Amino acid sequence: MKNLLKSSAFALLIVAQSSFAICPDWNAKQVGVLDRNTIDEASGLTASLLQKGKFIWSNDSGGDSALYATGIDGKLIKTVRLNNFPNEDYEAVAAGPCPSNRAEACIYVGDIGDGMGWRSNFKIGIFKEADFWASNSIRPEKVINFSYPGGANNAEAMVVTPDGQILIFTKTEGSTQLFVMDAISGKMGRVAQVSLAGIVGPARGKAPRITDASISPSGEKVAILTYGDILEINLKAFANINSRSWKRGVDFNIVKGPGLPQQETLTYTSENSFIVSTESPDGDAPAIIGYSCK
């Protein structure tokens, strides 16, 4: 696990994608509103792989052990309880292939938050998405219990690649560590440290922190949400661990938008569009902002 970048299991991080293109400019507008009586501390979000135009959300720590389905307008479609997977600190939701059968779609729920710095063990629950739509109460197909190599970390961003690798971005102030986990074996290693401060500068007067991430349908790029700007990054850029040498417009671009207070959820809706939402600010209904490439 010492040299993951040369391991075939993690080869996607260094495979060039000839069709990759960074969007230079974006439109942003409000497309919906969440019901704060149900989703008041949105912390995880993914687009459904089975139901086009539908989205799956989680609440933050202290919320129910449940997931919520909405349309892009934020209107609640259903609530599904997660049995045998208590919500210590749900911080990320992602969709990807099931470890047991890559032809099936699964929902990955990352109980990976550690804002207080007291946790040493974390877990990821993997649920079949077909079960989510068929029932109001489901059990995980698999639970991965893990600890980080080198000590505990706080994280709120997790994506699953098309070939079933789990990427976790830590919420370290000013920079982030990228960990890669194999969904079948549960083995994990660190592959990069990215200086966000060197790329986007401070967010609202503070060092930027990653609050969510999403991988594009092609698997070629990752959108990373901070409390300020959004980064869209060529996935293969992570093969170069010196992020200060990344080239804007080639390896990454900064996506400007209206911004939301405490914005902590993002997911791609297509290869060139995504939505962003927030925890409930001051009791107001959380807005959903849609971004699309011009």
Steps between C-alpha positions, in 0.01 A plus 500: 500500500802730512493588133137505398564707191687206346241243607261375233218515755537878506616552143210728410673783684777515241320394182469794263154560359520633145142630504543699820413870485479760776199730469624862491179676603180414685142618546342473846138537606269376774312187393334388822456517877528227763237437765689598815261295713647189338843593365623776729872417511574361156845344515498234229358499147518285189310468175318170460651255254165326449247785505598786270427842647474371857743566784590334829589702811614448859485721807800580720588350841203498734265429213307180447669193355326557170531615141261729315406507131397819321467640153727782386238741636560366852153352547513189718425173322572250776689435825690174548629385839844341516500203736822376663681820401454767770566864415802599706597764244373440147697745287502361147277307261624362168374263233703236323526133409432243771809314627321166465384565144621799301203471268278610790475854641570568866472798734806567716435683829815641660482526879834678486454825691722585796461871561575459871812292441400212726440212258754236409269268307278585205259311278350493153165331444427359155135452403348366178326787327225272369412419863486873579229560241310181584477537879474753782747313721823337380814331631852546367638250256836569659654720770866599477648589839833678472764723656722739309867415457699752701219606734144630506363754250182700460338460158177602331573413137493153343454379143485156340667451163336303217730205576408496869783686674403726792675840516486698826611865524575628850376834633839623614515880509680639198589160353361153463627146501362259243451141613404215270321187620419180318129431555547123489799455731461818706874569466589869509798720425580870461588608148522880505485819701350800324561860604159660454626828642754514220230445238190693605622725781293571812126432509303779669813603687591146608722228360291286263364166620348224289138434594391265221607352168349321202643307208369566150307223319802435275726463801744750350459795736410582858307804622611609846288728717646739758335766714601745226567392144458169319789323329462276198811283474631260238522174696837412354644823647519319834786294357706818545508543876642853464167677448674837478624399156149429372394718207169682511288411199693175453510323835226696672269798485338715769121515475356827622139528612266669745625287787289384793566528873626168635481333157574131556336296222581465130434244227535485124169483314670444163855516364486882492255594774459459875290620792606644836307543824556595860413437860192695610624858555327681787192282466447591135420235239831387342530602135617268223725673245548349155825557310537432128787549258437792264 
